[in-house]
Amino acid sequence: MDSKEKVTSKRYGRHIPLTKKQGVSGESAGCQDFDDFQVQKHEKDFRSKQLIKEAIMENDFLKNLDSSQVREIVDCMYCQYFTKGTLV
C-alpha cells in the first residue's frame, strides 16, 4: 500500500477514512566517525549541576537516559548569556 491509499477503520459504529503515515529514515553515523571525538567538560558548582540534572529528568526525551549519560551531559554543559531580544 502506498502512502496515498486510504484504509477504512470502524470506530464507534462509523467508517473513518485513515491515511497511512509515512515513515522517517535516517542514516546512522558510523562509530569510526567518533573514535577521536573528545568531550569538553566544564566546572560548575553543586547547585548548578543539580539544576541541570532536574531539568533533564523533567524532559520527556531525556529522562530515560541512564545515570552515566545524564552525568556526561551535565558535565559538558556550560552557561551562556544572551542579550535581551536575541533569537535562540
MMTF fields as JSON, N, C-alpha, C and O atoms, coordinates in Angstrom:
{
  "mmtfVersion": "1.0.0",
  "mmtfProducer": "UNKNOWN",
  "numBonds": 351,
  "numAtoms": 352,
  "numGroups": 88,
  "numChains": 1,
  "numModels": 1,
  "chainsPerModel": [1],
  "groupsPerChain": [88],
  "chainIdList": ["A"],
  "bondAtomList": [4, 2, 8, 6, 12, 10, 16, 14, 20, 18, 24, 22, 28, 26, 32, 30, 36, 34, 40, 38, 44, 42, 48, 46, 52, 50, 56, 54, 60, 58, 64, 62, 68, 66, 72, 70, 76, 74, 80, 78, 84, 82, 88, 86, 92, 90, 96, 94, 100, 98, 104, 102, 108, 106, 112, 110, 116, 114, 120, 118, 124, 122, 128, 126, 132, 130, 136, 134, 140, 138, 144, 142, 148, 146, 152, 150, 156, 154, 160, 158, 164, 162, 168, 166, 172, 170, 176, 174, 180, 178, 184, 182, 188, 186, 192, 190, 196, 194, 200, 198, 204, 202, 208, 206, 212, 210, 216, 214, 220, 218, 224, 222, 228, 226, 232, 230, 236, 234, 240, 238, 244, 242, 248, 246, 252, 250, 256, 254, 260, 258, 264, 262, 268, 266, 272, 270, 276, 274, 280, 278, 284, 282, 288, 286, 292, 290, 296, 294, 300, 298, 304, 302, 308, 306, 312, 310, 316, 314, 320, 318, 324, 322, 328, 326, 332, 330, 336, 334, 340, 338, 344, 342, 348, 346],
  "bondOrderList": [1, 1, 1, 1, 1, 1, 1, 1, 1, 1, 1, 1, 1, 1, 1, 1, 1, 1, 1, 1, 1, 1, 1, 1, 1, 1, 1, 1, 1, 1, 1, 1, 1, 1, 1, 1, 1, 1, 1, 1, 1, 1, 1, 1, 1, 1, 1, 1, 1, 1, 1, 1, 1, 1, 1, 1, 1, 1, 1, 1, 1, 1, 1, 1, 1, 1, 1, 1, 1, 1, 1, 1, 1, 1, 1, 1, 1, 1, 1, 1, 1, 1, 1, 1, 1, 1, 1],
  "groupList": [{"groupName": "MET", "atomNameList": ["N", "CA", "C", "O"], "elementList": ["N", "C", "C", "O"], "formalChargeList": [0, 0, 0, 0], "bondAtomList": [1, 0, 2, 1, 3, 2], "bondOrderList": [1, 1, 2], "singleLetterCode": "M", "chemCompType": "L-PEPTIDE LINKING"}, {"groupName": "ASP", "atomNameList": ["N", "CA", "C", "O"], "elementList": ["N", "C", "C", "O"], "formalChargeList": [0, 0, 0, 0], "bondAtomList": [1, 0, 2, 1, 3, 2], "bondOrderList": [1, 1, 2], "singleLetterCode": "D", "chemCompType": "L-PEPTIDE LINKING"}, {"groupName": "SER", "atomNameList": ["N", "CA", "C", "O"], "elementList": ["N", "C", "C", "O"], "formalChargeList": [0, 0, 0, 0], "bondAtomList": [1, 0, 2, 1, 3, 2], "bondOrderList": [1, 1, 2], "singleLetterCode": "S", "chemCompType": "L-PEPTIDE LINKING"}, {"groupName": "LYS", "atomNameList": ["N", "CA", "C", "O"], "elementList": ["N", "C", "C", "O"], "formalChargeList": [0, 0, 0, 0], "bondAtomList": [1, 0, 2, 1, 3, 2], "bondOrderList": [1, 1, 2], "singleLetterCode": "K", "chemCompType": "L-PEPTIDE LINKING"}, {"groupName": "GLU", "atomNameList": ["N", "CA", "C", "O"], "elementList": ["N", "C", "C", "O"], "formalChargeList": [0, 0, 0, 0], "bondAtomList": [1, 0, 2, 1, 3, 2], "bondOrderList": [1, 1, 2], "singleLetterCode": "E", "chemCompType": "L-PEPTIDE LINKING"}, {"groupName": "VAL", "atomNameList": ["N", "CA", "C", "O"], "elementList": ["N", "C", "C", "O"], "formalChargeList": [0, 0, 0, 0], "bondAtomList": [1, 0, 2, 1, 3, 2], "bondOrderList": [1, 1, 2], "singleLetterCode": "V", "chemCompType": "L-PEPTIDE LINKING"}, {"groupName": "THR", "atomNameList": ["N", "CA", "C", "O"], "elementList": ["N", "C", "C", "O"], "formalChargeList": [0, 0, 0, 0], "bondAtomList": [1, 0, 2, 1, 3, 2], "bondOrderList": [1, 1, 2], "singleLetterCode": "T", "chemCompType": "L-PEPTIDE LINKING"}, {"groupName": "ARG", "atomNameList": ["N", "CA", "C", "O"], "elementList": ["N", "C", "C", "O"], "formalChargeList": [0, 0, 0, 0], "bondAtomList": [1, 0, 2, 1, 3, 2], "bondOrderList": [1, 1, 2], "singleLetterCode": "R", "chemCompType": "L-PEPTIDE LINKING"}, {"groupName": "TYR", "atomNameList": ["N", "CA", "C", "O"], "elementList": ["N", "C", "C", "O"], "formalChargeList": [0, 0, 0, 0], "bondAtomList": [1, 0, 2, 1, 3, 2], "bondOrderList": [1, 1, 2], "singleLetterCode": "Y", "chemCompType": "L-PEPTIDE LINKING"}, {"groupName": "GLY", "atomNameList": ["N", "CA", "C", "O"], "elementList": ["N", "C", "C", "O"], "formalChargeList": [0, 0, 0, 0], "bondAtomList": [1, 0, 2, 1, 3, 2], "bondOrderList": [1, 1, 2], "singleLetterCode": "G", "chemCompType": "PEPTIDE LINKING"}, {"groupName": "HIS", "atomNameList": ["N", "CA", "C", "O"], "elementList": ["N", "C", "C", "O"], "formalChargeList": [0, 0, 0, 0], "bondAtomList": [1, 0, 2, 1, 3, 2], "bondOrderList": [1, 1, 2], "singleLetterCode": "H", "chemCompType": "L-PEPTIDE LINKING"}, {"groupName": "ILE", "atomNameList": ["N", "CA", "C", "O"], "elementList": ["N", "C", "C", "O"], "formalChargeList": [0, 0, 0, 0], "bondAtomList": [1, 0, 2, 1, 3, 2], "bondOrderList": [1, 1, 2], "singleLetterCode": "I", "chemCompType": "L-PEPTIDE LINKING"}, {"groupName": "PRO", "atomNameList": ["N", "CA", "C", "O"], "elementList": ["N", "C", "C", "O"], "formalChargeList": [0, 0, 0, 0], "bondAtomList": [1, 0, 2, 1, 3, 2], "bondOrderList": [1, 1, 2], "singleLetterCode": "P", "chemCompType": "L-PEPTIDE LINKING"}, {"groupName": "LEU", "atomNameList": ["N", "CA", "C", "O"], "elementList": ["N", "C", "C", "O"], "formalChargeList": [0, 0, 0, 0], "bondAtomList": [1, 0, 2, 1, 3, 2], "bondOrderList": [1, 1, 2], "singleLetterCode": "L", "chemCompType": "L-PEPTIDE LINKING"}, {"groupName": "GLN", "atomNameList": ["N", "CA", "C", "O"], "elementList": ["N", "C", "C", "O"], "formalChargeList": [0, 0, 0, 0], "bondAtomList": [1, 0, 2, 1, 3, 2], "bondOrderList": [1, 1, 2], "singleLetterCode": "Q", "chemCompType": "L-PEPTIDE LINKING"}, {"groupName": "ALA", "atomNameList": ["N", "CA", "C", "O"], "elementList": ["N", "C", "C", "O"], "formalChargeList": [0, 0, 0, 0], "bondAtomList": [1, 0, 2, 1, 3, 2], "bondOrderList": [1, 1, 2], "singleLetterCode": "A", "chemCompType": "L-PEPTIDE LINKING"}, {"groupName": "CYS", "atomNameList": ["N", "CA", "C", "O"], "elementList": ["N", "C", "C", "O"], "formalChargeList": [0, 0, 0, 0], "bondAtomList": [1, 0, 2, 1, 3, 2], "bondOrderList": [1, 1, 2], "singleLetterCode": "C", "chemCompType": "L-PEPTIDE LINKING"}, {"groupName": "PHE", "atomNameList": ["N", "CA", "C", "O"], "elementList": ["N", "C", "C", "O"], "formalChargeList": [0, 0, 0, 0], "bondAtomList": [1, 0, 2, 1, 3, 2], "bondOrderList": [1, 1, 2], "singleLetterCode": "F", "chemCompType": "L-PEPTIDE LINKING"}, {"groupName": "ASN", "atomNameList": ["N", "CA", "C", "O"], "elementList": ["N", "C", "C", "O"], "formalChargeList": [0, 0, 0, 0], "bondAtomList": [1, 0, 2, 1, 3, 2], "bondOrderList": [1, 1, 2], "singleLetterCode": "N", "chemCompType": "L-PEPTIDE LINKING"}],
  "groupTypeList": [0, 1, 2, 3, 4, 3, 5, 6, 2, 3, 7, 8, 9, 7, 10, 11, 12, 13, 6, 3, 3, 14, 9, 5, 2, 9, 4, 2, 15, 9, 16, 14, 1, 17, 1, 1, 17, 14, 5, 14, 3, 10, 4, 3, 1, 17, 7, 2, 3, 14, 13, 11, 3, 4, 15, 11, 0, 4, 18, 1, 17, 13, 3, 18, 13, 1, 2, 2, 14, 5, 7, 4, 11, 5, 1, 16, 0, 8, 16, 14, 8, 17, 6, 3, 9, 6, 13, 5],
  "groupIdList": [1, 2, 3, 4, 5, 6, 7, 8, 9, 10, 11, 12, 13, 14, 15, 16, 17, 18, 19, 20, 21, 22, 23, 24, 25, 26, 27, 28, 29, 30, 31, 32, 33, 34, 35, 36, 37, 38, 39, 40, 41, 42, 43, 44, 45, 46, 47, 48, 49, 50, 51, 52, 53, 54, 55, 56, 57, 58, 59, 60, 61, 62, 63, 64, 65, 66, 67, 68, 69, 70, 71, 72, 73, 74, 75, 76, 77, 78, 79, 80, 81, 82, 83, 84, 85, 86, 87, 88],
  "secStructList": [7, 7, 6, 6, 7, 3, 3, 3, 3, 3, 3, 6, 6, 3, 3, 3, 3, 3, 3, 7, 7, 7, 7, 7, 7, 7, 7, 7, 7, 7, 4, 4, 4, 4, 6, 6, 7, 7, 7, 7, 7, 7, 7, 7, 7, 2, 2, 2, 2, 2, 2, 2, 2, 2, 2, 2, 2, 2, 7, 6, 6, 6, 6, 6, 1, 7, 2, 2, 2, 2, 2, 2, 2, 2, 2, 2, 7, 7, 7, 7, 7, 7, 7, 6, 6, 7, 7, 7],
  "xCoordList": [0.836, 0.0, 0.886, 1.76, 0.678, 1.478, 0.841, -0.266, 1.537, 1.103, -0.195, -0.798, -0.636, -1.85, -3.096, -4.215, -2.915, -4.061, -4.712, -4.034, -6.023, -6.746, -7.222, -7.572, -7.229, -7.695, -8.932, -8.993, -9.912, -11.122, -11.096, -10.848, -11.354, -11.364, -12.766, -13.415, -13.223, -14.547, -14.385, -13.781, -14.924, -14.818, -16.121, -16.642, -16.628, -17.895, -19.024, -19.895, -19.006, -20.062, -20.004, -20.923, -18.932, -18.801, -17.529, -16.59, -17.509, -16.291, -15.56, -16.121, -14.301, -13.492, -12.306, -11.512, -12.167, -11.015, -9.718, -9.644, -8.705, -7.399, -6.359, -6.382, -5.476, -4.378, -3.147, -2.822, -2.471, -1.273, -0.181, 0.068, 0.472, 1.552, 2.853, 3.113, 3.654, 4.951, 5.973, 5.875, 6.942, 7.999, 9.156, 9.247, 10.026, 11.209, 12.427, 12.547, 13.306, 14.515, 15.71, 15.786, 16.64, 17.842, 19.069, 19.027, 20.141, 21.392, 22.086, 22.173, 22.582, 23.334, 24.791, 25.354, 25.367, 26.782, 27.581, 27.252, 28.593, 29.448, 30.25, 30.585, 30.555, 31.318, 32.689, 33.211, 33.275, 34.597, 34.602, 35.653, 33.446, 33.369, 33.632, 34.031, 33.416, 33.524, 34.697, 34.814, 35.557, 36.684, 37.601, 38.092, 37.838, 38.774, 38.063, 38.694, 36.77, 36.0, 36.216, 36.057, 36.573, 36.778, 35.746, 35.601, 35.033, 34.065, 34.812, 35.833, 34.287, 34.904, 34.026, 32.859, 34.579, 33.839, 34.088, 35.165, 33.069, 33.144, 32.828, 31.862, 33.649, 33.442, 32.165, 31.835, 31.461, 30.276, 30.041, 30.514, 29.318, 29.063, 27.953, 27.253, 27.81, 26.849, 25.427, 24.695, 25.032, 23.659, 23.394, 22.31, 24.346, 24.179, 24.007, 23.167, 24.815, 24.702, 23.317, 22.706, 22.834, 21.513, 20.409, 19.485, 20.506, 19.505, 19.451, 18.368, 20.614, 20.682, 20.109, 19.327, 20.494, 20.008, 18.488, 17.823, 17.935, 16.477, 15.78, 14.74, 16.344, 15.76, 15.784, 14.822, 16.875, 16.976, 15.935, 15.292, 15.762, 14.826, 13.366, 12.494, 13.096, 11.739, 11.471, 10.331, 12.507, 12.377, 11.953, 12.622, 10.847, 10.31, 11.281, 11.225, 12.159, 13.088, 14.373, 15.044, 14.72, 15.996, 15.869, 16.859, 14.684, 14.535, 14.806, 14.975, 14.85, 15.099, 16.559, 16.882, 17.432, 18.862, 19.366, 18.81, 20.422, 20.971, 21.829, 22.215, 22.112, 22.763, 24.119, 24.482, 24.867, 26.175, 26.002, 26.816, 24.947, 24.689, 24.264, 24.699, 23.421, 22.981, 24.194, 24.345, 25.048, 26.25, 27.149, 27.697, 27.296, 28.128, 27.548, 28.284, 26.237, 25.585, 25.782, 26.148, 25.533, 25.684, 27.111, 27.318, 28.089, 29.5, 29.886, 30.758, 29.253, 29.634, 28.877, 29.245, 27.838, 27.056, 27.791, 28.581, 27.524, 28.131, 27.143, 26.201, 27.375, 26.495, 26.812, 27.973, 25.76, 25.944, 24.894, 23.716, 25.305, 24.406, 24.043, 24.849, 22.801, 22.318, 21.71, 21.152, 21.815, 21.198, 19.703, 19.242, 18.967, 17.516, 17.122, 17.679, 16.147, 15.652, 16.386, 16.013, 17.425, 18.179, 17.366, 16.821, 17.275, 16.585, 17.527, 18.605, 17.107, 17.939, 17.349, 17.895],
  "yCoordList": [-1.169, 0.0, 1.239, 1.369, 2.149, 3.363, 4.392, 4.184, 5.487, 6.447, 7.167, 7.806, 7.077, 7.775, 6.895, 7.401, 5.594, 4.708, 4.959, 5.284, 4.809, 5.024, 3.704, 2.783, 3.628, 2.455, 2.886, 4.002, 2.004, 2.342, 1.635, 0.432, 2.395, 1.857, 1.999, 3.03, 0.967, 1.029, 1.452, 0.737, 2.609, 3.131, 3.803, 4.638, 3.437, 3.987, 3.773, 4.629, 2.639, 2.302, 3.048, 2.941, 3.807, 4.56, 4.156, 3.645, 4.39, 4.168, 5.502, 6.504, 5.49, 6.703, 6.448, 5.544, 7.23, 7.017, 7.448, 8.526, 6.595, 6.891, 6.91, 6.073, 7.838, 7.901, 7.299, 7.634, 6.418, 5.782, 6.829, 7.619, 6.825, 7.777, 7.268, 6.066, 8.203, 7.848, 7.765, 8.502, 6.889, 6.746, 7.682, 8.266, 7.814, 8.648, 7.744, 6.912, 7.91, 7.096, 8.019, 9.041, 7.659, 8.468, 7.595, 6.404, 8.178, 7.432, 7.491, 8.556, 6.351, 6.38, 6.675, 6.269, 7.396, 7.709, 6.498, 5.841, 6.216, 5.091, 5.389, 6.542, 4.359, 4.531, 5.13, 5.866, 4.83, 5.341, 6.866, 7.486, 7.482, 8.936, 9.592, 10.756, 8.864, 9.431, 8.874, 9.159, 8.094, 7.485, 8.509, 8.282, 9.63, 10.62, 11.832, 12.86, 11.722, 12.831, 12.923, 11.931, 14.092, 14.33, 15.344, 16.424, 14.987, 15.926, 16.92, 16.594, 18.127, 19.155, 19.356, 19.729, 19.113, 19.254, 20.632, 21.207, 21.155, 22.491, 22.428, 21.785, 23.099, 23.141, 23.916, 24.913, 23.425, 24.129, 23.733, 22.688, 24.556, 24.251, 23.208, 22.896, 22.68, 21.609, 22.021, 21.24, 23.239, 23.712, 23.753, 23.374, 24.195, 24.244, 22.842, 22.614, 21.893, 20.507, 19.94, 19.269, 20.214, 19.721, 20.328, 19.627, 21.618, 22.313, 21.718, 21.499, 21.46, 20.871, 19.456, 19.088, 18.669, 17.297, 17.258, 16.433, 18.146, 18.214, 18.547, 17.969, 19.465, 19.836, 18.653, 18.427, 17.904, 16.723, 15.688, 15.097, 15.465, 14.447, 14.827, 13.958, 16.103, 16.553, 16.554, 16.737, 16.352, 16.368, 14.983, 13.99, 14.915, 13.635, 12.864, 11.634, 13.543, 12.869, 12.436, 11.512, 13.086, 12.81, 12.041, 11.494, 11.987, 11.409, 9.905, 9.368, 9.222, 7.781, 7.405, 6.227, 8.396, 8.107, 7.464, 7.69, 6.659, 6.085, 7.138, 8.144, 6.89, 7.898, 8.351, 9.517, 7.454, 7.857, 8.829, 9.735, 8.643, 9.558, 10.927, 11.957, 10.934, 12.202, 12.933, 14.138, 12.218, 12.812, 13.421, 14.508, 12.725, 13.224, 14.518, 15.462, 14.552, 15.761, 16.923, 18.027, 16.66, 17.708, 18.243, 19.455, 17.355, 17.766, 18.625, 19.486, 18.404, 19.106, 20.414, 21.2, 20.646, 21.878, 23.069, 22.92, 24.247, 25.477, 26.617, 26.555, 27.648, 28.806, 29.706, 29.938, 30.201, 31.131, 32.223, 31.928, 33.462, 34.599, 35.182, 35.182, 35.684, 36.309, 37.661, 37.838, 38.594, 39.893, 39.79, 38.956, 40.644, 40.657, 40.83, 41.661, 40.024, 40.097, 39.2, 39.131, 38.514, 37.609, 36.355, 35.765, 35.944, 34.722, 33.546, 33.465, 32.637, 31.488, 30.241, 29.151],
  "zCoordList": [0.0, 0.0, 0.0, 0.858, -0.943, -0.921, 0.016, 0.511, 0.252, 1.259, 0.898, 1.76, -0.353, -0.751, -0.657, -0.74, -0.486, -0.339, 1.005, 1.979, 1.059, 2.299, 2.862, 2.124, 4.171, 4.889, 5.657, 6.171, 5.735, 6.468, 7.814, 7.895, 8.862, 10.215, 10.784, 10.61, 11.459, 12.054, 13.511, 14.311, 13.844, 15.2, 15.573, 14.833, 16.699, 17.181, 16.171, 16.017, 15.492, 14.551, 13.234, 12.421, 13.007, 11.755, 11.041, 11.653, 9.754, 8.972, 8.861, 8.415, 9.275, 9.233, 8.314, 8.575, 7.236, 6.353, 7.045, 7.634, 6.966, 7.548, 6.448, 5.545, 6.52, 5.567, 6.231, 7.37, 5.524, 6.067, 6.215, 5.304, 7.385, 7.634, 7.029, 6.988, 6.566, 6.016, 7.134, 8.115, 7.005, 7.99, 7.699, 6.619, 8.665, 8.518, 8.588, 9.487, 7.653, 7.633, 7.751, 7.07, 8.613, 8.768, 8.661, 8.971, 8.23, 8.15, 9.497, 10.108, 9.963, 11.209, 10.917, 9.901, 11.85, 11.705, 12.132, 13.12, 11.414, 11.77, 13.028, 13.299, 13.787, 15.022, 14.759, 15.597, 13.618, 13.317, 13.22, 13.383, 12.957, 12.88, 14.235, 14.288, 15.326, 16.656, 17.459, 18.651, 16.833, 17.547, 18.197, 19.302, 17.531, 18.07, 18.671, 18.915, 18.908, 19.465, 20.969, 21.68, 21.455, 22.882, 23.381, 22.809, 24.448, 25.012, 25.893, 26.498, 25.951, 26.779, 28.011, 27.889, 29.182, 30.43, 31.016, 30.855, 31.703, 32.273, 33.761, 34.173, 34.564, 36.012, 36.339, 35.696, 37.357, 37.847, 39.288, 39.734, 40.017, 41.423, 41.558, 40.595, 42.767, 43.039, 42.669, 42.061, 43.029, 42.747, 41.243, 40.8, 40.471, 39.01, 38.444, 37.573, 38.949, 38.496, 38.814, 37.983, 40.017, 40.42, 39.551, 39.137, 39.278, 38.458, 37.048, 36.507, 36.46, 35.121, 35.142, 34.265, 36.136, 36.241, 36.394, 35.767, 37.224, 37.406, 36.087, 35.769, 35.331, 34.037, 33.073, 32.34, 33.073, 32.204, 32.597, 31.73, 33.877, 34.357, 34.105, 34.102, 33.897, 33.574, 32.066, 31.639, 31.269, 29.818, 29.329, 29.617, 28.591, 28.123, 27.233, 27.197, 26.521, 25.623, 26.323, 25.863, 27.419, 28.078, 29.384, 29.87, 29.958, 31.296, 31.363, 32.458, 30.237, 30.234, 29.998, 29.847, 29.967, 29.828, 31.11, 32.185, 30.995, 32.227, 32.934, 32.339, 34.189, 35.034, 34.492, 34.647, 33.864, 33.322, 32.15, 31.971, 31.355, 30.243, 30.765, 30.249, 31.782, 32.384, 32.96, 32.758, 33.667, 34.267, 33.187, 33.371, 32.073, 30.966, 30.383, 30.097, 30.213, 29.687, 30.654, 30.25, 31.934, 32.957, 32.967, 33.023, 32.913, 32.946, 31.75, 31.865, 30.614, 29.384, 29.158, 28.286, 29.926, 29.736, 30.334, 31.266, 29.792, 30.303, 30.161, 29.37, 30.935, 30.944, 29.753, 29.418, 29.132, 28.022, 28.17, 28.37, 28.074, 28.242, 26.886, 25.955, 26.792, 25.565, 25.91, 26.994, 25.009, 25.231, 24.976, 24.197, 25.643, 25.519, 24.054, 23.337, 23.628, 22.262, 21.278, 20.107, 21.738, 20.866, 20.6, 21.532, 19.361, 18.989, 19.238, 18.649, 20.115, 20.467, 19.849, 20.02]
}
